[in-house]
């Protein structure tokens, strides 16, 4: 625990404390505990983590200049029977507050400052784990170790023990004391919510896929798509090729095999020896190539109607994608992309 120079100057400070659901050692003195009056001024951010008593919280608040004495704070906690009402989290308080007001703020959801982490759509699991580690301070090794033991993550059975594709992209609240496993379980639980909403298990057979295969298609759609309006068309291209037993020839799967992101996929790249190389192998890759969002999942289950066989994102900056069932048009679109990329 520390008090920053900003707190001493009346500015924003961060004070880390802990809370347990009991009170000890402060009351019983005959003299009245020192206390401020009024609502205080300035701003102090206090972080409460599980583990210590209300008395220790009061002592930390006193050191931070929030309350005049720890004893006055604890007296308020006891008088109002709020021993079990103090919960972990970050709270915005003020300096030189009456203890009753400080307790009010610690009990108010409006005072709570939530830490969050946002995982964008389409990240591969390795990228998502790095994002989580960078934004939460939880060691990356904790996340990689958790993914290495998928039974701990409460994945759906059809994930077949692999996290890729099932760590749902969204914004998550970071609770004090949260572990890597806790956060990853939140992500898999959020995937289940999305899967239920789009009726994944019910509708996957209608497109002649298992739920896992539908998530795989969604991950390709997410990786290839520029804007959500194009997702159902991309899904249709995938299904048109699957229906004829053709190779999907998706650059996104080659990039996944090569563990990179690029718009410039060479002929040599398409020869990579990998089950994810859909230029070399017919059908779907063995699993998802990223973690798709709800729009991509819905597109995989509700493909657009059309005979398209090819699509090219001719202007990646503006996310303009063109679709065709004519090879001559496809070649023209590919030339447009090459001009954009500055290649011949």
C-alpha positions as CSV (number, residue, x, y, z in Angstrom):
1,X,0.0,0.0,0.0
2,X,1.3,3.4,-0.7
3,X,0.2,7.0,-0.8
4,X,1.2,9.0,-3.8
5,X,2.4,12.6,-4.0
6,X,-0.8,13.3,-5.9
7,X,-2.8,12.3,-2.8
8,X,-0.8,14.6,-0.6
9,X,-1.5,17.4,-3.0
10,X,-5.3,16.7,-3.1
11,X,-5.2,15.2,-6.5
12,X,-5.9,11.7,-7.7
13,X,-4.3,8.8,-5.7
14,X,-4.6,5.1,-5.8
15,X,-4.6,3.4,-2.4
16,X,-4.7,-0.4,-2.3
17,X,-6.4,-1.9,0.7
18,X,-8.1,-5.2,1.5
19,X,-11.4,-6.2,3.0
20,X,-12.5,-9.1,5.1
21,X,-15.9,-9.5,6.5
22,X,-15.2,-8.9,10.2
23,X,-14.2,-6.0,12.5
24,X,-11.7,-6.0,15.3
25,X,-9.9,-4.0,17.9
26,X,-11.0,-0.4,17.5
27,X,-14.2,0.4,19.4
28,X,-14.7,0.6,23.2
29,X,-12.6,3.7,24.0
30,X,-14.5,6.2,26.1
31,X,-13.4,9.2,24.1
32,X,-15.1,10.2,20.9
33,X,-13.2,9.2,17.7
34,X,-12.0,12.1,15.7
35,X,-14.1,12.6,12.6
36,X,-14.4,15.2,9.8
37,X,-17.7,16.9,9.0
38,X,-19.0,17.4,5.5
39,X,-18.5,15.8,2.1
40,X,-14.8,16.5,1.7
41,X,-12.9,17.6,-1.4
42,X,-10.5,16.4,-4.1
43,X,-10.4,12.9,-5.3
44,X,-8.8,9.7,-4.0
45,X,-9.2,6.3,-5.7
46,X,-9.2,3.4,-3.3
47,X,-8.8,-0.2,-4.4
48,X,-10.2,-2.8,-2.0
49,X,-9.1,-6.4,-2.4
50,X,-10.1,-9.4,-0.4
51,X,-8.3,-10.3,2.7
52,X,-8.2,-7.7,5.6
53,X,-10.6,-6.3,8.1
54,X,-12.8,-3.2,8.1
55,X,-10.3,-1.8,10.7
56,X,-7.5,-2.1,8.2
57,X,-9.6,-0.4,5.6
58,X,-10.2,2.4,8.1
59,X,-6.5,2.7,8.8
60,X,-5.7,2.9,5.1
61,X,-8.4,5.6,4.6
62,X,-6.9,7.5,7.5
63,X,-3.4,7.4,6.0
64,X,-4.8,8.5,2.6
65,X,-6.5,11.5,4.2
66,X,-10.0,10.3,3.5
67,X,-11.2,10.0,7.1
68,X,-9.9,11.6,10.3
69,X,-9.5,8.3,12.1
70,X,-9.8,4.6,11.4
71,X,-11.9,4.3,14.6
72,X,-14.6,6.7,13.4
73,X,-14.9,4.7,10.2
74,X,-15.2,1.3,12.0
75,X,-17.7,2.8,14.4
76,X,-19.9,3.7,11.4
77,X,-19.5,0.2,10.0
78,X,-20.6,-1.4,13.2
79,X,-23.4,1.0,14.0
80,X,-24.9,0.4,10.5
81,X,-24.2,-3.4,10.5
82,X,-22.3,-3.1,7.2
83,X,-19.5,-5.6,8.1
84,X,-20.5,-7.8,5.2
85,X,-21.4,-4.9,2.9
86,X,-17.9,-3.9,1.8
87,X,-16.9,-5.5,-1.5
88,X,-13.7,-5.6,-3.5
89,X,-13.2,-3.0,-6.2
90,X,-11.9,0.4,-6.9
91,X,-13.9,3.4,-5.5
92,X,-13.7,7.1,-5.9
93,X,-13.7,8.9,-2.6
94,X,-12.8,12.4,-1.4
95,X,-10.3,13.8,1.1
96,X,-11.3,14.9,4.6
97,X,-14.7,13.3,4.5
98,X,-17.0,12.4,7.4
99,X,-16.6,8.7,8.0
100,X,-20.4,8.2,7.4
101,X,-19.9,9.7,3.9
102,X,-16.9,7.6,3.2
103,X,-18.8,4.5,4.1
104,X,-21.7,5.6,1.9
105,X,-19.4,5.9,-1.1
106,X,-17.9,2.5,-0.4
107,X,-21.4,1.0,-0.4
108,X,-22.5,2.9,-3.5
109,X,-22.2,1.2,-7.0
110,X,-22.0,4.6,-8.5
111,X,-18.6,5.2,-6.7
112,X,-17.1,2.0,-8.1
113,X,-14.5,2.5,-10.8
114,X,-14.5,-0.6,-13.0
115,X,-11.4,-1.8,-14.7
116,X,-12.1,-3.4,-18.1
117,X,-10.3,-5.1,-20.9
118,X,-11.6,-5.2,-24.5
119,X,-10.7,-8.2,-26.7
120,X,-11.4,-7.2,-30.4
121,X,-13.2,-9.6,-32.8
122,X,-11.1,-12.0,-34.8
123,X,-8.0,-12.2,-32.6
124,X,-6.2,-15.5,-32.6
125,X,-6.0,-17.0,-29.2
126,X,-2.3,-16.3,-28.9
127,X,-3.1,-12.6,-29.6
128,X,-6.1,-12.5,-27.3
129,X,-3.9,-13.8,-24.4
130,X,-1.3,-11.2,-25.0
131,X,-4.0,-8.5,-25.0
132,X,-5.4,-9.8,-21.7
133,X,-1.9,-10.0,-20.1
134,X,-1.0,-6.4,-21.3
135,X,-4.3,-4.9,-20.1
136,X,-4.7,-6.7,-16.8
137,X,-1.2,-7.1,-15.4
138,X,-1.8,-10.9,-15.0
139,X,1.3,-12.7,-16.3
140,X,1.0,-14.1,-19.8
141,X,2.3,-17.4,-18.6
142,X,-0.8,-17.7,-16.4
143,X,-3.0,-17.4,-19.5
144,X,-1.0,-19.8,-21.6
145,X,-0.9,-22.3,-18.7
146,X,-4.7,-22.0,-18.4
147,X,-5.3,-22.6,-22.1
148,X,-2.9,-25.6,-21.9
149,X,-5.4,-27.2,-19.5
150,X,-8.7,-26.6,-21.4
151,X,-10.8,-28.6,-18.9
152,X,-10.4,-25.7,-16.5
153,X,-12.0,-23.2,-18.9
154,X,-15.5,-24.8,-19.1
155,X,-15.5,-25.0,-22.9
156,X,-18.5,-26.4,-24.7
157,X,-18.1,-30.1,-25.5
158,X,-18.0,-29.4,-29.3
159,X,-14.9,-27.2,-28.8
160,X,-13.0,-30.6,-28.5
161,X,-10.7,-29.2,-25.8
162,X,-9.4,-26.3,-27.8
163,X,-9.8,-22.7,-26.8
164,X,-9.3,-21.2,-30.3
165,X,-12.6,-19.9,-31.5
166,X,-14.3,-20.0,-28.2
167,X,-12.8,-17.0,-26.3
168,X,-15.5,-14.6,-27.1
169,X,-14.5,-11.0,-28.1
170,X,-16.1,-8.5,-25.8
171,X,-15.3,-6.0,-23.0
172,X,-14.8,-7.7,-19.6
173,X,-14.7,-6.2,-16.1
174,X,-11.6,-7.0,-14.1
175,X,-12.4,-7.8,-10.5
176,X,-9.8,-7.6,-7.8
177,X,-8.1,-10.9,-7.2
178,X,-9.3,-12.3,-10.6
179,X,-7.1,-15.0,-12.1
180,X,-6.3,-15.9,-15.7
181,X,-8.6,-18.9,-15.4
182,X,-11.4,-16.7,-14.0
183,X,-11.2,-14.3,-16.9
184,X,-11.0,-17.0,-19.5
185,X,-14.0,-18.7,-18.0
186,X,-15.9,-15.4,-18.4
187,X,-15.0,-15.4,-22.1
188,X,-16.1,-19.0,-22.7
189,X,-19.3,-18.2,-20.7
190,X,-19.9,-15.2,-23.0
191,X,-19.4,-17.4,-26.0
192,X,-22.1,-19.7,-24.7
193,X,-24.4,-16.7,-24.5
194,X,-23.7,-15.7,-28.1
195,X,-24.0,-19.3,-29.3
196,X,-27.4,-19.6,-27.7
197,X,-28.5,-16.3,-29.1
198,X,-27.6,-17.3,-32.7
199,X,-28.9,-20.9,-32.1
200,X,-25.6,-22.4,-33.1
201,X,-26.3,-26.0,-32.1
202,X,-29.8,-25.9,-33.6
203,X,-28.8,-24.2,-36.9
204,X,-25.4,-25.7,-37.7
205,X,-26.9,-29.0,-39.1
206,X,-29.0,-26.9,-41.5
207,X,-25.8,-25.7,-43.2
208,X,-24.5,-29.3,-43.0
209,X,-21.9,-28.6,-40.3
210,X,-21.2,-29.5,-36.7
211,X,-21.2,-26.6,-34.3
212,X,-17.4,-26.6,-34.2
213,X,-17.3,-26.5,-38.0
214,X,-19.7,-23.6,-38.0
215,X,-17.4,-21.7,-35.6
216,X,-14.6,-22.5,-38.0
217,X,-16.5,-21.0,-40.9
218,X,-17.3,-18.0,-38.7
219,X,-13.6,-17.5,-37.9
220,X,-12.7,-17.5,-41.6
221,X,-15.6,-15.1,-42.3
222,X,-14.3,-12.8,-39.5
223,X,-10.7,-13.0,-40.8
224,X,-11.6,-12.4,-44.4
225,X,-14.4,-9.9,-44.0
226,X,-14.1,-6.1,-44.1
227,X,-17.5,-5.1,-42.9
228,X,-20.3,-7.1,-41.3
229,X,-22.6,-6.6,-44.3
230,X,-20.2,-8.7,-46.4
231,X,-20.0,-11.6,-43.9
232,X,-23.1,-13.6,-45.2
233,X,-21.7,-13.3,-48.8
234,X,-18.3,-14.6,-47.7
235,X,-20.0,-17.5,-45.9
236,X,-21.9,-18.3,-49.1
237,X,-18.6,-18.4,-51.1
238,X,-17.3,-20.9,-48.5
239,X,-20.4,-23.1,-48.8
240,X,-20.5,-22.9,-52.6
241,X,-16.9,-24.3,-52.6
242,X,-17.6,-26.9,-50.0
243,X,-20.7,-28.1,-51.9
244,X,-18.5,-28.9,-54.9
245,X,-15.7,-30.4,-53.0
246,X,-13.4,-27.7,-54.1
247,X,-10.5,-26.2,-52.1
248,X,-11.4,-23.0,-50.2
249,X,-8.2,-21.2,-51.1
250,X,-8.5,-18.7,-48.3
251,X,-5.5,-16.5,-47.6
252,X,-6.6,-16.1,-44.0
253,X,-6.0,-19.8,-43.4
254,X,-2.5,-19.6,-44.9
255,X,-1.7,-16.7,-42.7
256,X,-2.8,-18.6,-39.7
257,X,-0.6,-21.5,-40.7
258,X,2.3,-19.1,-41.1
259,X,1.4,-17.3,-37.8
260,X,1.3,-13.8,-39.5
261,X,-1.0,-11.2,-40.9
262,X,-0.5,-9.9,-44.5
263,X,-2.4,-9.0,-47.6
264,X,0.5,-10.2,-49.7
265,X,0.2,-14.0,-49.9
266,X,2.6,-15.5,-52.4
267,X,2.5,-18.7,-54.4
268,X,5.3,-20.0,-52.2
269,X,3.2,-19.2,-49.1
270,X,0.3,-21.3,-50.4
271,X,2.6,-24.3,-50.4
272,X,3.1,-24.4,-46.7
273,X,2.7,-27.8,-45.2
274,X,-0.2,-27.4,-42.8
275,X,-3.7,-28.8,-42.3
276,X,-4.8,-25.1,-42.2
277,X,-3.5,-24.5,-45.8
278,X,-6.8,-24.5,-47.7
279,X,-4.9,-24.0,-51.0
280,X,-3.4,-27.4,-50.6
281,X,-6.2,-29.3,-48.8
282,X,-9.9,-29.5,-49.7
283,X,-12.6,-28.8,-47.1
284,X,-12.5,-26.8,-43.9
285,X,-9.3,-26.6,-41.8
286,X,-9.3,-28.7,-38.6
287,X,-10.6,-25.9,-36.4
288,X,-11.2,-22.2,-36.0
289,X,-8.4,-19.7,-37.1
290,X,-9.5,-17.0,-34.6
291,X,-12.2,-16.0,-32.2
292,X,-15.2,-14.7,-34.2
293,X,-17.8,-12.2,-32.9
294,X,-21.6,-12.6,-33.0
295,X,-22.0,-11.1,-36.5
296,X,-19.6,-13.6,-38.0
297,X,-21.3,-16.5,-36.1
298,X,-24.7,-15.4,-37.4
299,X,-23.4,-15.1,-41.0
300,X,-22.0,-18.7,-40.9
301,X,-25.5,-19.9,-39.9
302,X,-27.4,-17.5,-42.3
303,X,-25.3,-17.3,-45.5
304,X,-26.6,-15.0,-48.3
305,X,-28.1,-16.5,-51.4
306,X,-25.8,-16.3,-54.4
307,X,-23.6,-18.1,-56.8
308,X,-20.4,-16.3,-55.9
309,X,-17.2,-18.3,-56.2
310,X,-14.6,-15.6,-55.6
311,X,-14.3,-12.4,-53.6
312,X,-11.5,-9.8,-53.4
313,X,-11.1,-6.9,-50.9
314,X,-10.0,-4.5,-53.6
315,X,-9.6,-1.5,-51.2
316,X,-8.6,-2.7,-47.7
317,X,-8.4,0.8,-46.3
318,X,-12.1,1.5,-47.1
319,X,-13.0,-2.2,-46.7
320,X,-14.5,-2.6,-50.2
321,X,-15.0,-6.2,-51.1
322,X,-16.2,-7.4,-54.5
323,X,-17.9,-10.7,-55.2
324,X,-18.3,-12.6,-58.5
325,X,-18.9,-16.0,-60.1
326,X,-16.9,-15.1,-63.2
327,X,-13.2,-15.8,-63.3
328,X,-12.5,-12.9,-65.6
329,X,-14.1,-10.5,-63.1
330,X,-12.1,-12.2,-60.3
331,X,-8.9,-11.6,-62.2
332,X,-9.8,-7.9,-62.7
333,X,-10.6,-7.5,-59.0
334,X,-7.3,-9.2,-58.1
335,X,-5.4,-6.7,-60.3
336,X,-7.2,-3.9,-58.5
337,X,-5.9,-5.2,-55.2
338,X,-2.4,-5.6,-56.6
339,X,-2.4,-2.0,-57.7
340,X,-3.6,-1.0,-54.2
341,X,-0.7,-3.0,-52.7
342,X,1.8,-1.7,-55.3
343,X,2.5,-5.0,-56.8
344,X,2.3,-6.3,-60.4
